[in-house]
Amino acid sequence: MLYHFQIIDPQGGRREVDSLRLPDLDAVWERIAALASARDAEGRQIRVTNEAGGIVVLVGVCTARRLQTLRAA
């Protein structure tokens, strides 16, 4: 499935990061973890939509980092 990744800054501005064909939600979360690890990501949100434009994931960077830590344990 095709997923679209966006970064949303604290003021609500959106920046398209990329669009990727990924096999499952585990792969989506791996990409989210990579985006959340960026130095300038603090205070932002990551939004992932599917081909139809529906929101698949909307998560704050701090939460994404925490979830990645829990998934790795």
N, CA, C and O atoms as a GROMACS GRO file, in nm:
protein
  292
    1MET      N    1   0.084  -0.117   0.000
    1MET     CA    2   0.000   0.000   0.000
    1MET      C    3   0.090   0.124   0.000
    1MET      O    4   0.200   0.122   0.054
    2LEU      N    5   0.040   0.231  -0.060
    2LEU     CA    6   0.114   0.356  -0.066
    2LEU      C    7   0.079   0.442   0.056
    2LEU      O    8  -0.038   0.466   0.085
    3TYR      N    9   0.183   0.486   0.126
    3TYR     CA   10   0.166   0.571   0.244
    3TYR      C   11   0.237   0.704   0.220
    3TYR      O   12   0.345   0.709   0.162
    4HIS      N   13   0.173   0.812   0.264
    4HIS     CA   14   0.229   0.947   0.251
    4HIS      C   15   0.266   0.996   0.391
    4HIS      O   16   0.184   0.991   0.483
    5PHE      N   17   0.388   1.043   0.407
    5PHE     CA   18   0.439   1.089   0.536
    5PHE      C   19   0.453   1.241   0.536
    5PHE      O   20   0.507   1.299   0.442
    6GLN      N   21   0.402   1.304   0.641
    6GLN     CA   22   0.413   1.449   0.658
    6GLN      C   23   0.466   1.480   0.798
    6GLN      O   24   0.442   1.406   0.893
    7ILE      N   25   0.538   1.591   0.807
    7ILE     CA   26   0.579   1.646   0.936
    7ILE      C   27   0.493   1.770   0.959
    7ILE      O   28   0.481   1.856   0.871
    8ILE      N   29   0.434   1.780   1.077
    8ILE     CA   30   0.352   1.896   1.112
    8ILE      C   31   0.425   1.970   1.224
    8ILE      O   32   0.452   1.913   1.330
    9ASP      N   33   0.456   2.097   1.200
    9ASP     CA   34   0.529   2.174   1.301
    9ASP      C   35   0.432   2.230   1.405
    9ASP      O   36   0.310   2.223   1.386
   10PRO      N   37   0.484   2.283   1.516
   10PRO     CA   38   0.397   2.331   1.624
   10PRO      C   39   0.297   2.439   1.582
   10PRO      O   40   0.193   2.454   1.646
   11GLN      N   41   0.326   2.513   1.476
   11GLN     CA   42   0.234   2.616   1.428
   11GLN      C   43   0.131   2.561   1.330
   11GLN      O   44   0.045   2.635   1.282
   12GLY      N   45   0.139   2.432   1.299
   12GLY     CA   46   0.043   2.369   1.209
   12GLY      C   47   0.089   2.359   1.064
   12GLY      O   48   0.017   2.306   0.980
   13GLY      N   49   0.208   2.411   1.035
   13GLY     CA   50   0.260   2.400   0.899
   13GLY      C   51   0.293   2.255   0.865
   13GLY      O   52   0.343   2.180   0.949
   14ARG      N   53   0.264   2.217   0.742
   14ARG     CA   54   0.287   2.078   0.700
   14ARG      C   55   0.393   2.072   0.592
   14ARG      O   56   0.401   2.156   0.503
   15ARG      N   57   0.476   1.968   0.604
   15ARG     CA   58   0.581   1.945   0.504
   15ARG      C   59   0.575   1.800   0.461
   15ARG      O   60   0.588   1.709   0.543
   16GLU      N   61   0.556   1.778   0.331
   16GLU     CA   62   0.558   1.642   0.277
   16GLU      C   63   0.700   1.588   0.289
   16GLU      O   64   0.796   1.654   0.249
   17VAL      N   65   0.712   1.470   0.344
   17VAL     CA   66   0.844   1.409   0.356
   17VAL      C   67   0.867   1.313   0.241
   17VAL      O   68   0.963   1.327   0.166
   18ASP      N   69   0.779   1.216   0.228
   18ASP     CA   70   0.789   1.122   0.117
   18ASP      C   71   0.664   1.037   0.106
   18ASP      O   72   0.577   1.038   0.194
   19SER      N   73   0.657   0.963  -0.001
   19SER     CA   74   0.550   0.866  -0.023
   19SER      C   75   0.618   0.734  -0.054
   19SER      O   76   0.703   0.726  -0.142
   20LEU      N   77   0.579   0.631   0.018
   20LEU     CA   78   0.644   0.501   0.004
   20LEU      C   79   0.542   0.389  -0.006
   20LEU      O   80   0.437   0.394   0.059
   21ARG      N   81   0.572   0.290  -0.087
   21ARG     CA   82   0.494   0.166  -0.088
   21ARG      C   83   0.556   0.075   0.017
   21ARG      O   84   0.672   0.035   0.007
   22LEU      N   85   0.476   0.043   0.118
   22LEU     CA   86   0.525  -0.039   0.228
   22LEU      C   87   0.432  -0.158   0.246
   22LEU      O   88   0.312  -0.148   0.221
   23PRO      N   89   0.487  -0.272   0.291
   23PRO     CA   90   0.407  -0.394   0.298
   23PRO      C   91   0.307  -0.400   0.414
   23PRO      O   92   0.203  -0.466   0.404
   24ASP      N   93   0.338  -0.331   0.525
   24ASP     CA   94   0.251  -0.343   0.642
   24ASP      C   95   0.277  -0.228   0.740
   24ASP      O   96   0.363  -0.143   0.718
   25LEU      N   97   0.200  -0.228   0.849
   25LEU     CA   98   0.213  -0.121   0.948
   25LEU      C   99   0.345  -0.127   1.024
   25LEU      O  100   0.392  -0.024   1.073
   26ASP      N  101   0.404  -0.244   1.036
   26ASP     CA  102   0.536  -0.251   1.100
   26ASP      C  103   0.637  -0.168   1.022
   26ASP      O  104   0.719  -0.098   1.081
   27ALA      N  105   0.631  -0.176   0.890
   27ALA     CA  106   0.721  -0.096   0.806
   27ALA      C  107   0.690   0.053   0.818
   27ALA      O  108   0.780   0.136   0.815
   28VAL      N  109   0.562   0.086   0.832
   28VAL     CA  110   0.523   0.227   0.853
   28VAL      C  111   0.584   0.278   0.983
   28VAL      O  112   0.639   0.388   0.986
   29TRP      N  113   0.576   0.199   1.089
   29TRP     CA  114   0.632   0.241   1.218
   29TRP      C  115   0.783   0.252   1.213
   29TRP      O  116   0.841   0.336   1.282
   30GLU      N  117   0.849   0.169   1.134
   30GLU     CA  118   0.995   0.181   1.118
   30GLU      C  119   1.030   0.316   1.055
   30GLU      O  120   1.125   0.381   1.097
   31ARG      N  121   0.953   0.357   0.954
   31ARG     CA  122   0.977   0.487   0.890
   31ARG      C  123   0.946   0.601   0.987
   31ARG      O  124   1.018   0.701   0.989
   32ILE      N  125   0.840   0.588   1.065
   32ILE     CA  126   0.807   0.689   1.166
   32ILE      C  127   0.922   0.703   1.265
   32ILE      O  128   0.960   0.814   1.301
   33ALA      N  129   0.978   0.591   1.309
   33ALA     CA  130   1.091   0.595   1.403
   33ALA      C  131   1.210   0.669   1.343
   33ALA      O  132   1.276   0.746   1.412
   34ALA      N  133   1.236   0.646   1.215
   34ALA     CA  134   1.346   0.716   1.148
   34ALA      C  135   1.320   0.867   1.143
   34ALA      O  136   1.410   0.946   1.168
   35LEU      N  137   1.198   0.905   1.112
   35LEU     CA  138   1.163   1.048   1.107
   35LEU      C  139   1.171   1.111   1.247
   35LEU      O  140   1.216   1.224   1.261
   36ALA      N  141   1.128   1.037   1.348
   36ALA     CA  142   1.127   1.089   1.485
   36ALA      C  143   1.268   1.106   1.540
   36ALA      O  144   1.288   1.184   1.633
   37SER      N  145   1.363   1.035   1.486
   37SER     CA  146   1.500   1.043   1.538
   37SER      C  147   1.576   1.165   1.487
   37SER      O  148   1.687   1.192   1.533
   38ALA      N  149   1.519   1.238   1.394
   38ALA     CA  150   1.586   1.358   1.341
   38ALA      C  151   1.603   1.462   1.452
   38ALA      O  152   1.516   1.477   1.538
   39ARG      N  153   1.714   1.532   1.450
   39ARG     CA  154   1.743   1.632   1.553
   39ARG      C  155   1.639   1.743   1.561
   39ARG      O  156   1.606   1.790   1.669
   40ASP      N  157   1.588   1.784   1.446
   40ASP     CA  158   1.494   1.897   1.443
   40ASP      C  159   1.348   1.854   1.458
   40ASP      O  160   1.258   1.934   1.432
   41ALA      N  161   1.324   1.730   1.498
   41ALA     CA  162   1.188   1.678   1.504
   41ALA      C  163   1.114   1.715   1.632
   41ALA      O  164   0.991   1.707   1.637
   42GLU      N  165   1.185   1.755   1.735
   42GLU     CA  166   1.124   1.784   1.865
   42GLU      C  167   1.008   1.883   1.851
   42GLU      O  168   1.020   1.985   1.784
   43GLY      N  169   0.895   1.851   1.915
   43GLY     CA  170   0.779   1.939   1.914
   43GLY      C  171   0.689   1.924   1.792
   43GLY      O  172   0.590   1.995   1.779
   44ARG      N  173   0.722   1.833   1.704
   44ARG     CA  174   0.645   1.816   1.582
   44ARG      C  175   0.559   1.690   1.589
   44ARG      O  176   0.573   1.609   1.681
   45GLN      N  177   0.471   1.675   1.490
   45GLN     CA  178   0.390   1.554   1.476
   45GLN      C  179   0.422   1.490   1.342
   45GLN      O  180   0.466   1.556   1.248
   46ILE      N  181   0.399   1.361   1.336
   46ILE     CA  182   0.414   1.286   1.212
   46ILE      C  183   0.277   1.235   1.174
   46ILE      O  184   0.209   1.169   1.252
   47ARG      N  185   0.238   1.266   1.051
   47ARG     CA  186   0.108   1.220   1.001
   47ARG      C  187   0.132   1.129   0.882
   47ARG      O  188   0.208   1.162   0.791
   48VAL      N  189   0.065   1.015   0.884
   48VAL     CA  190   0.075   0.919   0.775
   48VAL      C  191  -0.066   0.897   0.721
   48VAL      O  192  -0.159   0.867   0.797
   49THR      N  193  -0.081   0.912   0.590
   49THR     CA  194  -0.210   0.887   0.526
   49THR      C  195  -0.194   0.776   0.424
   49THR      O  196  -0.085   0.747   0.376
   50ASN      N  197  -0.307   0.714   0.392
   50ASN     CA  198  -0.306   0.608   0.290
   50ASN      C  199  -0.340   0.667   0.153
   50ASN      O  200  -0.355   0.788   0.138
   51GLU      N  201  -0.353   0.580   0.055
   51GLU     CA  202  -0.380   0.623  -0.082
   51GLU      C  203  -0.511   0.701  -0.095
   51GLU      O  204  -0.523   0.790  -0.179
   52ALA      N  205  -0.608   0.668  -0.012
   52ALA     CA  206  -0.738   0.734  -0.017
   52ALA      C  207  -0.739   0.866   0.061
   52ALA      O  208  -0.839   0.938   0.059
   53GLY      N  209  -0.629   0.898   0.129
   53GLY     CA  210  -0.621   1.021   0.206
   53GLY      C  211  -0.660   1.006   0.351
   53GLY      O  212  -0.658   1.103   0.427
   54GLY      N  213  -0.697   0.885   0.392
   54GLY     CA  214  -0.734   0.861   0.531
   54GLY      C  215  -0.612   0.858   0.621
   54GLY      O  216  -0.505   0.810   0.582
   55ILE      N  217  -0.627   0.911   0.741
   55ILE     CA  218  -0.516   0.912   0.836
   55ILE      C  219  -0.497   0.771   0.892
   55ILE      O  220  -0.590   0.710   0.944
   56VAL      N  221  -0.374   0.721   0.879
   56VAL     CA  222  -0.338   0.590   0.931
   56VAL      C  223  -0.274   0.606   1.069
   56VAL      O  224  -0.304   0.532   1.162
   57VAL      N  225  -0.184   0.705   1.081
   57VAL     CA  226  -0.116   0.734   1.207
   57VAL      C  227  -0.102   0.885   1.219
   57VAL      O  228  -0.068   0.953   1.122
   58LEU      N  229  -0.128   0.938   1.338
   58LEU     CA  230  -0.098   1.076   1.372
   58LEU      C  231  -0.038   1.071   1.511
   58LEU      O  232  -0.108   1.041   1.608
   59VAL      N  233   0.091   1.100   1.521
   59VAL     CA  234   0.161   1.081   1.648
   59VAL      C  235   0.263   1.193   1.668
   59VAL      O  236   0.328   1.239   1.573
   60GLY      N  237   0.276   1.235   1.793
   60GLY     CA  238   0.380   1.331   1.828
   60GLY      C  239   0.516   1.263   1.826
   60GLY      O  240   0.526   1.142   1.847
   61VAL      N  241   0.619   1.341   1.801
   61VAL     CA  242   0.754   1.285   1.792
   61VAL      C  243   0.796   1.221   1.924
   61VAL      O  244   0.854   1.113   1.923
   62CYS      N  245   0.770   1.286   2.036
   62CYS     CA  246   0.808   1.229   2.166
   62CYS      C  247   0.740   1.094   2.189
   62CYS      O  248   0.802   1.000   2.238
   63THR      N  249   0.613   1.086   2.154
   63THR     CA  250   0.539   0.960   2.168
   63THR      C  251   0.595   0.855   2.074
   63THR      O  252   0.609   0.739   2.113
   64ALA      N  253   0.626   0.893   1.952
   64ALA     CA  254   0.683   0.798   1.856
   64ALA      C  255   0.816   0.743   1.906
   64ALA      O  256   0.843   0.624   1.892
   65ARG      N  257   0.898   0.829   1.964
   65ARG     CA  258   1.026   0.783   2.020
   65ARG      C  259   1.004   0.686   2.134
   65ARG      O  260   1.071   0.583   2.143
   66ARG      N  261   0.909   0.717   2.220
   66ARG     CA  262   0.879   0.629   2.334
   66ARG      C  263   0.826   0.494   2.285
   66ARG      O  264   0.866   0.389   2.335
   67LEU      N  265   0.735   0.497   2.189
   67LEU     CA  266   0.682   0.372   2.134
   67LEU      C  267   0.791   0.288   2.070
   67LEU      O  268   0.791   0.166   2.083
   68GLN      N  269   0.885   0.352   2.002
   68GLN     CA  270   0.996   0.280   1.941
   68GLN      C  271   1.080   0.212   2.048
   68GLN      O  272   1.124   0.098   2.029
   69THR      N  273   1.103   0.280   2.159
   69THR     CA  274   1.178   0.221   2.269
   69THR      C  275   1.105   0.099   2.324
   69THR      O  276   1.168  -0.003   2.351
   70LEU      N  277   0.975   0.110   2.341
   70LEU     CA  278   0.896  -0.002   2.392
   70LEU      C  279   0.893  -0.118   2.294
   70LEU      O  280   0.898  -0.234   2.334
   71ARG      N  281   0.883  -0.088   2.163
   71ARG     CA  282   0.880  -0.194   2.062
   71ARG      C  283   1.013  -0.267   2.054
   71ARG      O  284   1.016  -0.387   2.025
   72ALA      N  285   1.122  -0.196   2.082
   72ALA     CA  286   1.255  -0.256   2.074
   72ALA      C  287   1.285  -0.345   2.195
   72ALA      O  288   1.372  -0.432   2.189
   73ALA      N  289   1.213  -0.323   2.304
   73ALA     CA  290   1.240  -0.398   2.428
   73ALA      C  291   1.187  -0.540   2.422
   73ALA      O  292   1.201  -0.615   2.518
   0.00000   0.00000   0.00000
